[in-house]
Structure formats: structure tokens, C-alpha cells
Amino acid sequence: MATLTISCTAQTPESIDGISFVATRNPIDQTDVQPLLDYNADYAAVIPYGFMRDLSSPEVIYNTDRQWWGETKEGVEKTIELFHTDGLKVMLKPQIWIWRGEYTGNIQLENAQQWKQLEDSYSQYILDYAQVAQDQNVEMLCIATELDSFVDQRRDYWMELIKKIKAIYQGKITYAGNWDSYKNVHFWDQMDYIGVDAYFPLSDQKTPDSTTIANNWKKWKLELSTLSRKHDKQILFAEYGYISADYAGKEPWKNADETREVNNDAQQILLQGMYDNVWNEDWFAGGFLWKHHAEESRRGFAKRFTPQGKPAAQTVAEAYKKYE
């Protein structure tokens, strides 16, 4: 069999170069959009959280007057309008937050009645935002994020819910599966993209080196490309990113605790490694960096996922310019 050789002068493939935008306490204006444009992003993820009290709660609470402005339907709609006005495409990404940050993939209810309550509640939540997505001409809708047990145990429900979503929303849809469970999702054939929250372990080093990163991406790339071929769908990183702290590549889904020091180099090297090793693959559609804050939090940005004010911001901007 002949070997296909790619010329070094070949055009760089276009990709979805996205930023996850943290919902704000207060209304935003164009000055809050400009930093996203400075990353050379072409997409922004708008994330209206719904809340559950604990892993055994069957109710999703959303769009209340106790939530931040950016998480209400009014705030979501105005944020989308502002992004569109400034030339950014939008992925609307409603997702659940469980009190104390419990992992949503571990939702476990006691009986069929409670599962039905959760189904009814989640349906109202996601179908409300599917209507927002349709009304606002949103380019993409992520129908859920990291709901491992819910997706696995209530399969018929999800197939019916997807039909209902498609009856309302005419744009592209995806689901955000976690890095260690996305292969188990049963409805990829119904999605436009295979969405993955790409927190793959890449290095046990305090500050990883590019050779280690490249070698360790090989395993994950084989896994991702195999699933892409199986379903004839491109892979979309619905979330990706690294904290700016020591050992950022060891368990990338974790925030840094007080035992780890600030390490901006680790974040920058890991992001560059992802762009170098993944962004030009033909099975890859692009991704959404986790995340950008329009408002300074009480803890600041040190050691957190955002690249704001760090060397990684330039790394992201250069990569997004290259693959635009």
C-alpha cells in the first residue's frame, strides 16, 4: 500500500477555536468580549448552569433570581446577542452543577420514580435552552455534560429527548462526555460531533517536557481517532485546558490545592503540546478552552485554568491564529 505524504506547504486545516465564557454576576458589554477576540477565537461557549442539591436529588433548578445575571435566560440571550454582534459563533452549553462540586457522572437515584422526576426536570431545562438556541440562531448546542450514570441507565429517555431537541433546534448538537467515559456514550450517531472533555493525563512531571507530552498523546489520539472512524464523526473537545500549577498534566481535571505552587510554564507547555499534537488531525474539529472570566473572582486567577495574564494567553492566540 502506498504511503500518503503530507507536504509541509499544505494548508493548515480550519478548526473550531473556542473559549468557554464564565457567566457573569452583572451585565456585560463589548469591552468584555474583546479579550475573547484577542485570543483569535471564533467561538464562545455560553454556560447557563442548572443546579442540583446533591447526587440523589431528582430536580434541576435553573433560571432563578438567585443566580448570576449571566446564568439567567435574559442574561444568556443578551450575552449571545453581544457575541454574535462581535462576530463570534456560539455553543450554548447548559450543564449541571452539584453542590460542593460533586461529579455529575455519579448521579444515583433510589428508584424509577425519582429517575422519572429527574428526566422531567432535565427535559424542561434543556428544552427551554434549545428554544433559546433556536431563537438566537446559535450555531451549536451541547445537550449535556458528563452525565455518565444518567446517560447509561436511562438510555430510552435520552433517545427520546434527542428527538425532542431536534424538533425545536435546527443547528448542530453535541454531548460533552468525560475523557474516561466518552467511549461508552450510546447516542453518538445522533450527534453532529463527538464531544469530549479532554482532561487526559499526560505527565507526572512538575513541569512537563514536550517529548513526554507528544509520546503520551499517542495513546489518546489512537483512542479518539478510532471512535471517530467508527461513527464517521469528528471529535470536538467540548472542554480542554490545564491549570497553571505544578503537576498540571498529571490529573488535569483537578484544581490545584495549597500543596502545589504556581507554574505558568506547565500550563503553557501542555497547551502548546495539545495544539502541536492534536489540532491538525483530520478527525479533530477543534475545541473550547476552559475558561475565561470577564470578572475577577475573589481568589484571583493564580493556579486556575484561565490563561488570563499568563504566558499561555499568547500560546492560545498564536495557535488559534494558525488554525483559523
N, C-alpha and C positions, 0 to 999 in steps of 0.2 A: 504494500500500500504506500502511495506517495505521501511524503510529509508536507504539510501545509506550512509555508514560511510566511510570517507576517513582516512586511517591510517596516523599518524604523521610521519611514516617512509617512506611514499610513495615518489617516485622520484619527484623532482621539474620539472615541465614541461619546455621544451625548448621554447625560445621566440626570437623574433627579438629585439635585443638590439642595438638600433641605435642612432647616433649622427648627427644632422644637421650641415653641414660644411659650414661656411660662405665663399663665393667666395673671392679670394684674389686679391689685386691690381697687385701683381707680381708673377712670377712662384714659385712653392713650390718644396720641396724635402722631403726626408724621415724624416728629423727632424720635419717636420710639421705634419707628420702622426702619429708619436709616441704618442703624447698626446691622440689621439683617442683610440689607443691600451691601453693606461693607464687607460681608463675608462672601459676596458674589453668589448668594443663594438665589435660587429661582422658585423655591417652595418654602412655605412655612406650615408647621403643624399647629393647629389651634386645638387646645385640650380642655374641654369643659368636664371637670371631674363630677362623677356621681359618687356618693359616699355610702358605705355600709358600716354598721356599728361593730361587727366582728365577723369571724369566719362562718358563724352559724346563723347570721341574720338573713332573712329572706327578702329584705327591702332595700332598694336603691333610692337614695334621697338626692335630689338634684334641683337646680334652678330655684333655690330658696333665697330669701332676703338676708340670710346669714352668710352666704357665700361671697367671695370676692366678685367685683364687677365683671372681670374677665371670664368668670365661670357661669354667669347667668346667660340666658338666651339673648337678652338685649346686648350684653357685652360681647358675646360671641359673634352676633350678627354685625355689630359695628366694627369689631376687630377684622373680620373677614372683608368687609367693605373697604376698610383702610388698606389692607394688604393688597387687595385687587386694584385699588386706585394707583398704588405704587408699583404695580407690575409683578407682584408675587402671586404665584398659584398657591392653592391651599389644600392641605389634607386636614379634614375635620376628624378629630381623634377622641371621641368621648371614651373615657375609661374610668374604672372604679378605683377608689382609694379606700382601704380598710383601716380603721382606727389603729394607731400605733405602727402603721406600715406593714401589717401582716401581708404575706404573699397571697395575691388574689388567686393563684393557681391551686391553693389549698382549701377553697371554699368547700365545706362539707355540711350538708343539712341532714336532719334526722329522718325525714320521711318524704313520701311523694307529695303530700300536701304542701310542705314547705318549699320543695323544689318548684312546684307549680306557682306558688306565691312569688318566688324569685323570677321565674320565667315571665310572669305577667308584669312585674315591676321593671325588669330589664327591657322588655319589649317596649313599654311606654317610653322609657328613657332613650333607647337607641332609635326608635321610630320618630320620636319628636325631633331628634337631631338629624335624622335622614331627611325630614321635611325641610329643616333649616338648610341643609346641604343643597337640596334641590332648588329651594327658593333663592339661594345666594349664588347659584351656579358654581358651587365648589367643585374642584377638579377631582378630588378623591375623598373617599370616606373609609375610615378604619372602623370596622363594625364591633371590635372588642380588642382587649389587650390582656394577654397572659391569664386566660381563664381555663387552665388545664382541666381541672376536675369537672367544672361546669360543662365544658365542651365535650369531654369524654363520656360523661354519664347521662347527658340529655341530648343525644345525637339527633333524634327526630325533631326535637324542638328547634335546633339550630338550622336544620334544612328548611323548616317552615319559616323561620324568622328571616332567613336569607331571601326567600321568595317575597316576603312582605317588604323587605328593604328595597329590593329591586323594583317592586311595583310603585314605590314612591320616588326613589332616587335613580337617576339615569346615568350618573357618572361612574368612574372606576371605583372598585371596592377591594379592600384587603382586610386581613386579620393579622394582629401582631402576636405571633407565637414566640414563646421564650426560647432562648438559644439551646436549651437542653430538652425541649419537648415539642418543638415546631414540627418535627417529622411525624408526630402522632396525630396531627390535625386531620380530620376525615373529610373536610369540605374544600380542600384546595382547588379542586376542579371547578368550583363555583366562584372562585375569586379571580380578579384580574392580575394580582400579584401575590406571590408567596411572601408574606410579611414576617420578618424575623427581628426580634430584639437581640442585637448581635453582641452580647456580652461574653464572648468566647474567651476562656482562659488562654493566655499566650505566653506568659513568662513568670517565673518565680523570682526574678531578679528585682532588686530595689530600683535600679534604673535599667530597663531592658535595652538590649542592643538590636540593631536592625537585622542581623543574621538570624538570631534566635526567633524574632518575630516572623520573618519570612518562612523559616522552617516549620514553625508551629501553625502558620496559616494553612499549610498544605493539607493537613487532615481535615480542617473545617471546610476548605474550598472543595475538596472531593465530596464531602457530605452534602454541601449546598448544591453543587452542580449536578449531582446525581438526582436529587429531588426535583430540581428544575427540569431536567430532561424527562423525568418520569411523568410530570404533569404538563410539560410544554408551557411553563410559566416562568417568567423572570423572578429572581429573588429581589425583594426590596427590604433594606434594613429600616424597619419602622422606627427603631431607635438604635443608635450606636454612640459610643463615647467612652471617655476614661476620666477618672478623677486626676487632679494634679497633686499626687502624693506618692510616697514610696510604695512599691509593690502594686502599682496601679493595674498591671496586666495579670496579676495572679487570680483575683476574683473580681472581675471588672464591674459586676453588678452592685458591689458594696460601696457605701460611703466610707470615708476614712475616719477612724476613731482617733483618740488622743495619742495613741502609741505611734502613729505614723506622722512623719514630717512632710511639710510641703515639698513637692518635687515637680516643678513645672517641666523639667526635661522629660520625665517619664511620660507625661501626658502628650507632649509634642512628638516624641519618638513613636509612641503607639499609634497616634493618629496618622502620622506620615507612613507608618508601616501598613496601616489599613488601606490608605489611598494607593500606595505603591503595589500592593499585592492583590487587591480585590477590585478596585474601581474600574479597571479596564477589561474585566472579564465579560464575555458576551452574554452570559447568563445573569448578569447583575444589572439591576435597573437604577440603583442609586440608594440614597438613604437620608435619614433625618438625624442630625447631630442632637444629642441630649446634653445640654439645653441652653437657652439664652433667657436671661432675666432682664426685663425692662425696668425693674425696680430693685434697688439694693435691699437684700434681706438683712435681718438683724445679726446674722452670723458672718456676713460678707461672703466673698467668693473663694477664699483660700481653701485649697484641697477639694473643692467641689468640681462637679462635672463641667460647668461652664468654662469656656476658654477666654472669657472676657478679661482683658487686661493682662493676658499671659502670652508667651511666645506662640502657643498653639493657635491663637486667633489668626495670625498671619499664615500659619500652615493650612488652616481651613480655607482661607481666602484664596491662597495660591492654588490649592487643589481644585476648588470649585471653579476658578477661572480656567484652569487647564481642561476640565471636563464639561464646561458649559455647552 
